[in-house]
Amino acid sequence: MKMQIRYTDILLPSANLGGENPLPVFRAKDPDLHIPYDDTFSAEEARMLGKNGATRVLPYLMQDRYDRNRTKRPIKAIVMENGHLRATILPDFGGRLYSLYSKDEERELLFANPVIQPANLAIRDAWLSGGVEWNVSQLGHTFTTCSPLFAAVVRGYPNEEFLRLYEFERQKKLFWQVDFHLPDESRELMVYIRIVNDSPEETPMYWWSTTAVPEDASTRVLLSGSRAMYTRPSSGVNAMGEMPFFPEFGTKDYSYPLNLKQSNDFFIQVPPEVKTPWEAAAYENGNVTFEKSTSLLHYRKIFCWGDRPGGWRWKEFLSEEGGGSYIEIQAGIGRSQRHGLTMPGNTSWDFTTAFGGLTGDPEKLHDRDWKAACGYLDGELRARISPAKLYGLHRKYAAFAELAPEKILHMGSGWGALETRMRRKEDRDVPKGFLFPEESMKEEQRYWLSLLEGGSLPDADPASYLLDARTKKALEASPASWQKYYHLGVIAAEIPDREEAVRAFSRSVEEKPNVWALRALAVLTEDQAAAEAYYDRAYALGFPDVGFAQEYLKLLVTQKKHAKAFEVFKSLPDAYKDDERVMISAVSASLALGDLSLCESGFFDRTFVNVREGEVLISELWYYYVALKAAKERNVKVTSSFLDWIKQTNPLPKNLDFRMK
C-alpha cells in the first residue's frame, strides 16, 4: 500500500480544556534545583544535576481551567498509513503520536488513551497520558503538550511526502520540528527531530520523548544499558544502581514494573559506545514495542506508577475506570530529567527515532538473566533496523529538514507569525523549514502589535506576555500607563531582577491602582503580612478572575487566618465559590475553626480535577475531617496521636487516594 496522509477527525470522550489562567507564574528566584545525591554518583554523573531545573513558565500561561465532564467530541487528527502501520497524530495536543497500530501484528503498539482527560502534571498544569509526547526546552511536560502545533505536508526527494509538526518556542526563542516519515514498505515509523537555536547566545535546553505502552503483569522493560539513577524510597536521595535489582525496594526483578510497590523512575546511563540506544517493552506472548534512535538521544528512562492503590487510582484518573494500565519508556538528551543541559548559540540539534513492534521468542525475552534478555533483543533489533540503516535514514531526513512546507493542514499559535513579522522589519528571517502564516495571529498577538508597530499598549487588561529585549525597548519608549509598568515588572521578574520588578509594579499602581500589579507585588514579597496587605487592596478593587481568589485564600490559610479566610470565601461571587482550589482553602479554614458543614455538604464526594502529582492535601483534609468528627462525638481534642489512630483505622476512599508512596 502506498503511504497516505489524511487530515480528519476522530470521536473521543473528551473533557473541556477550557481557557488559560491570566495570572503569570514568575520564575523561581534560584534557577537551579538542589537535588540530593550520594557517593554512588561519579563526578561526571553529578555534573549539571539540577542546573536550570527550577520552575519557569512565562511567557506561557497556566492551563488549569479544564474539567472532567467528558462528552464525545471530534478531535482533529492526522493519520499516516502504509501497508504495515497506521499512525494517528493529534496536532491540537502538542503533536502527540496518539496511536501506532501494527497491521502485521494486529495490535496497538502504544497505550492509546480511550479518553481525552487533562490532569495537573505538566509545566502549565494540563497534561494527557498515552501515546508519544515531545518535550522540549524546559524541565517537565512541555509548554505545548495541550496546545496546537502547525502541521504541514512536505515533499522530499524524489517526490516523497512526509508530515512536519513544528512551532516557535517562545521562552527560549527556539524553533523545533517533528518530521514523521513512513515509507511505503516501512515497518517502522521514522521520526526526525530538529531543534534550532539561531540566537548567538547559548540557552538552557531539555528534550525527552515519552512513550506510553500498555502494562500488565508480564510487561518487562529491556534496554541498551543497565546503570540506573533512581530515588531511594527511604531518604529521597538520588543514587546509582544496576538494573534490574534494587535492594531498597525488595528482592524482586524490577524490569517487571508491577513488582514495584510505589511510583518511581529509573534513568538509564547508556554507555557512550552505544551508537543506537534503544528501549522496549516485552510481553508474555513475545510481542515487543520498541524505540531505537541515533546517539544524540542517548539516555533512557522507565517510569511506573507502582502496584499500590494510589498508583492504580492515578492511572484510572488519567484515563477511565478499566481504561488500561501503562508505563512510560522515555528517551532524552540529558543524563536524566533532573540534569541540566546547555545548547550553544547558532546551533541545530537533530536525531532520528524508529518506533515499531516485533514478535520475539518469549522464553528469551523473559530469561531470568535480564542482561541475556537484553542481549537477545539487541540482536533482533539490529536485524530489524541496523545502525547503518538508521544512520542512513537520518542523513536522508536531515537533508529534508530545511525544505519549506508544501501544504499546511493545521494551524499552531500566532507567535511564530509575530516573530516572523518583527524579524523581517530587522532584515532577517526565521530558520528555513518553518512557515508561520500571518493568518495564524489572533487577539493575543495583535495586543502586542499595537505596541511593537503602533507604539503603545491598548487600554485593557493583559491578555498575554512577551519578555524579549525588543518588547522591553518598545515598552520603555511607550507613553506612561499602568500597563506599561506592569509589563516592565513582569520582564524584570523573569530576569530575575526582583528589586527592579517591585519598582515597576509599584509605579504601575501609582499610575492607576490595579489588581494585576498589586497581586504581583504580593507574589514577589517574602513578607506574608505585606503580601496579605497587597491582596487586601486588590480584593477591595474586585477580582476579575477566580485565580486571584485562589491565591488570596491560600495565603490566608497558610497564615492560619482561618476566620478571615472563611469570611472572604462567603463574600465571593457564587461562580467562584464552587471552584476546586477556592473550596479546598475554604474547607481547610472551616475545619480549623471546628466547622464540619462544608465537608458534610458533599465536598469529599466531588470529583477533584486539579490534583497535582504527589499531592496529598485532599487526603489529609479528609483524615482531619474524620478525626474532628470522631473527636466531637467523644468530646476530646484532635491530637497527633488521635489523628494517627484515625489514619490507621479508616481506609481512605478510592476517589481521594492519589498517594504515590
SULPE-V612971 format. One record per backbone hydrogen bond with DSSP energy under -0.5 kcal/mol. NH is the residue of the N-H (numbers start at 1). CO is the residue of the C=O. E is the energy in kcal/mol with one decimal. If there is no record, write none. Layout:
<<NH	CO	E> <NH	CO	E>>
This chain:
<<4	81	-2.4> <6	79	-2.4> <8	6	-0.5> <8	77	-3.2> <10	75	-2.2> <12	10	-0.6> <12	73	-2.1> <13	114	-0.6> <14	71	-2.9> <15	116	-2.6> <17	15	-0.5> <21	62	-2.9> <22	20	-0.6> <26	24	-0.7> <28	55	-1.8> <31	29	-0.6> <33	50	-3.1> <35	33	-0.9> <36	34	-0.5> <38	238	-1.8> <41	38	-1.6> <46	42	-1.7> <47	43	-1.0> <49	46	-1.8> <50	338	-4.0> <51	48	-1.6> <53	50	-1.7> <54	31	-2.3> <57	25	-0.6> <58	25	-0.9> <60	57	-1.6> <62	21	-0.5> <63	124	-3.3> <64	62	-0.7> <65	19	-0.7> <67	16	-1.5> <70	68	-1.3> <71	14	-2.0> <73	12	-2.3> <75	10	-3.1> <77	8	-2.8> <78	89	-2.5> <79	6	-2.8> <80	87	-2.5> <81	4	-2.2> <82	85	-2.3> <83	1	-0.8> <83	184	-0.9> <86	101	-1.8> <87	80	-3.2> <88	99	-2.5> <89	78	-2.6> <90	96	-2.5> <91	89	-0.7> <93	90	-1.4> <94	91	-0.5> <94	147	-2.8> <95	90	-1.2> <96	90	-0.9> <96	93	-1.4> <97	132	-2.2> <98	88	-1.6> <98	96	-1.4> <99	88	-1.6> <101	86	-2.8> <102	100	-0.5> <102	107	-2.8> <103	84	-2.9> <103	101	-0.7> <104	84	-0.9> <106	102	-1.1> <107	102	-1.5> <109	100	-2.8> <111	212	-2.6> <112	110	-1.0> <113	111	-0.9> <116	13	-2.5> <117	115	-0.7> <119	127	-1.4> <120	611	-0.6> <121	119	-1.8> <121	125	-1.9> <122	125	-2.4> <123	141	-2.3> <125	122	-1.4> <126	63	-1.0> <126	124	-1.1> <127	119	-1.0> <131	111	-2.1> <132	97	-1.9> <133	210	-2.3> <135	133	-0.6> <135	208	-1.8> <136	134	-0.6> <137	206	-2.0> <138	136	-1.5> <145	142	-1.6> <147	144	-1.9> <149	91	-2.2> <150	166	-2.2> <151	410	-2.2> <152	164	-2.6> <153	407	-2.8> <154	162	-2.7> <156	154	-0.6> <156	160	-3.7> <159	156	-1.2> <160	156	-0.7> <161	159	-0.7> <162	154	-2.3> <163	180	-2.0> <164	152	-3.1> <165	178	-2.5> <166	150	-1.8> <167	176	-1.9> <169	167	-0.6> <169	174	-2.9> <170	168	-0.8> <173	169	-0.9> <174	169	-1.7> <175	196	-2.0> <176	167	-2.1> <177	194	-2.3> <178	165	-3.1> <179	192	-3.5> <180	163	-3.2> <180	178	-0.6> <181	179	-0.6> <181	190	-3.4> <186	183	-1.8> <189	355	-2.6> <190	181	-2.6> <190	188	-0.7> <191	189	-0.5> <191	353	-2.9> <192	179	-2.8> <192	190	-0.5> <193	351	-2.8> <194	177	-1.7> <195	349	-2.7> <196	175	-3.3> <197	195	-0.5> <197	347	-3.0> <198	196	-0.7> <203	343	-2.4> <205	341	-2.9> <208	135	-1.8> <209	331	-3.0> <210	133	-2.2> <210	208	-0.5> <211	209	-0.5> <211	329	-1.7> <212	131	-2.9> <212	210	-0.6> <213	327	-2.5> <215	325	-2.4> <219	216	-1.6> <220	282	-2.5> <221	255	-2.7> <222	220	-0.5> <222	280	-2.3> <224	278	-1.4> <228	241	-2.9> <229	267	-2.8> <230	239	-2.4> <232	230	-0.5> <232	237	-3.1> <236	232	-2.7> <238	36	-2.4> <239	230	-2.7> <241	228	-2.7> <242	245	-0.5> <243	226	-2.8> <245	242	-1.1> <249	246	-2.2> <250	246	-0.8> <250	247	-0.5> <254	244	-3.1> <254	252	-0.8> <256	253	-1.2> <257	255	-0.8> <259	256	-2.5> <260	257	-2.0> <263	660	-1.7> <264	304	-1.8> <266	302	-2.2> <267	229	-2.6> <268	266	-0.7> <268	300	-3.3> <269	227	-3.4> <269	267	-0.5> <270	268	-1.6> <274	271	-1.8> <275	273	-0.7> <279	291	-2.1> <280	222	-2.4> <281	289	-2.5> <282	220	-3.2> <283	287	-2.4> <286	283	-2.0> <288	358	-2.3> <289	281	-2.2> <290	356	-2.7> <291	279	-2.1> <292	354	-1.9> <293	277	-2.6> <294	352	-1.9> <297	294	-0.9> <298	296	-1.8> <299	332	-2.2> <300	268	-1.4> <301	330	-1.9> <302	266	-2.0> <303	328	-2.4> <304	264	-2.0> <307	260	-3.2> <308	306	-1.3> <312	308	-2.3> <313	309	-2.7> <314	310	-2.2> <315	311	-2.1> <316	312	-2.0> <317	313	-2.8> <318	314	-2.2> <319	316	-0.9> <323	320	-3.2> <327	213	-2.0> <328	303	-2.3> <329	211	-2.9> <330	301	-2.7> <330	328	-0.6> <331	209	-2.4> <332	299	-2.3> <333	207	-1.7> <339	336	-1.0> <340	48	-3.6> <343	203	-3.2> <344	342	-0.5> <346	199	-2.6> <347	197	-2.0> <349	195	-2.5> <351	193	-1.8> <353	191	-2.6> <354	292	-3.3> <355	189	-2.5> <355	353	-0.5> <356	290	-2.1> <357	187	-0.5> <358	288	-1.8> <360	286	-3.0> <360	358	-0.5> <362	360	-0.7> <365	361	-2.5> <366	362	-1.6> <367	364	-1.1> <370	368	-1.0> <373	369	-1.9> <374	370	-2.4> <375	371	-2.5> <376	372	-2.3> <377	373	-2.2> <378	374	-2.5> <379	375	-1.8> <380	376	-1.8> <381	377	-2.7> <382	378	-2.2> <383	379	-2.0> <384	380	-1.8> <385	381	-3.5> <390	386	-2.7> <391	387	-2.7> <392	388	-1.9> <393	389	-2.4> <394	390	-2.2> <395	391	-2.3> <396	392	-1.8> <397	393	-2.9> <398	394	-2.6> <399	395	-1.5> <400	396	-0.6> <400	397	-0.9> <401	398	-1.0> <403	400	-1.9> <406	153	-2.7> <407	153	-1.6> <409	151	-2.8> <409	407	-0.5> <410	151	-1.8> <418	414	-1.9> <419	415	-2.5> <420	416	-2.5> <421	417	-2.5> <422	418	-2.3> <423	419	-2.5> <424	420	-2.3> <425	421	-1.1> <426	422	-0.7> <426	423	-1.1> <427	424	-1.2> <428	423	-1.9> <434	431	-1.2> <437	435	-0.5> <440	437	-1.8> <441	438	-2.1> <445	442	-0.9> <446	442	-2.3> <447	443	-2.0> <448	444	-0.5> <448	445	-0.7> <449	445	-1.8> <450	446	-1.7> <451	448	-0.7> <452	448	-3.1> <453	449	-2.6> <454	449	-1.2> <455	451	-1.6> <456	450	-1.8> <460	458	-1.9> <465	59	-0.5> <472	468	-2.3> <473	469	-2.4> <474	470	-1.8> <475	471	-2.6> <476	472	-2.5> <477	473	-1.4> <478	474	-0.6> <478	475	-1.2> <485	481	-1.7> <486	482	-2.0> <487	483	-2.6> <488	484	-2.1> <489	485	-1.9> <490	486	-1.9> <491	487	-2.3> <492	488	-2.2> <493	489	-2.5> <494	490	-1.3> <495	491	-0.5> <495	492	-1.2> <496	492	-0.5> <497	492	-3.6> <501	497	-2.3> <502	498	-2.5> <503	499	-2.0> <504	500	-2.4> <505	501	-2.8> <506	502	-2.4> <507	503	-2.2> <508	504	-2.1> <509	505	-1.9> <510	506	-1.9> <511	507	-2.3> <512	508	-2.0> <518	514	-1.7> <519	515	-2.5> <520	516	-2.0> <521	517	-2.4> <522	518	-2.0> <523	519	-2.2> <524	520	-2.2> <525	521	-1.8> <528	526	-0.7> <531	527	-2.5> <532	528	-2.4> <533	529	-1.9> <534	530	-2.3> <535	531	-2.4> <536	532	-2.6> <537	533	-2.0> <538	534	-2.3> <539	535	-3.1> <540	536	-1.9> <541	537	-1.0> <541	538	-0.6> <542	538	-1.0> <542	539	-0.5> <544	542	-0.6> <548	545	-1.3> <549	545	-0.7> <550	546	-2.3> <551	547	-1.9> <552	548	-2.5> <553	549	-2.4> <554	550	-1.9> <555	551	-2.3> <556	552	-2.2> <557	553	-2.5> <558	554	-2.5> <559	555	-2.0> <560	557	-1.7> <561	556	-3.0> <562	560	-1.3> <565	561	-2.4> <566	562	-2.4> <567	563	-2.0> <568	564	-2.7> <569	565	-2.5> <570	566	-2.1> <571	567	-1.2> <571	568	-0.5> <572	568	-0.7> <572	569	-1.2> <576	573	-1.5> <577	573	-1.5> <578	574	-0.9> <579	576	-1.7> <583	579	-2.8> <584	580	-2.3> <585	581	-1.8> <586	582	-2.3> <587	583	-3.1> <588	584	-2.3> <589	585	-2.5> <590	586	-2.7> <591	587	-2.7> <592	588	-1.8> <593	589	-1.3> <594	591	-1.6> <595	590	-3.2> <596	594	-0.6> <600	596	-2.3> <601	597	-0.6> <601	598	-0.8> <602	599	-1.2> <603	598	-0.9> <604	599	-0.6> <605	602	-1.0> <606	602	-0.7> <606	603	-1.0> <608	606	-0.8> <613	120	-1.2> <615	612	-2.7> <620	616	-2.3> <621	617	-2.4> <622	618	-2.2> <623	619	-2.3> <624	620	-2.2> <625	621	-2.7> <626	622	-2.6> <627	623	-2.5> <628	624	-3.1> <629	625	-2.5> <630	626	-2.4> <631	627	-2.7> <632	628	-2.3> <633	629	-1.9> <634	630	-1.6> <635	631	-0.9> <636	631	-2.4> <639	637	-1.0> <643	639	-2.6> <644	640	-2.1> <645	641	-2.0> <646	642	-2.0> <647	643	-2.2> <648	644	-1.8> <649	645	-1.5> <650	646	-1.2> <656	653	-1.9> <657	653	-0.6> <657	654	-1.1> <658	656	-1.2>>
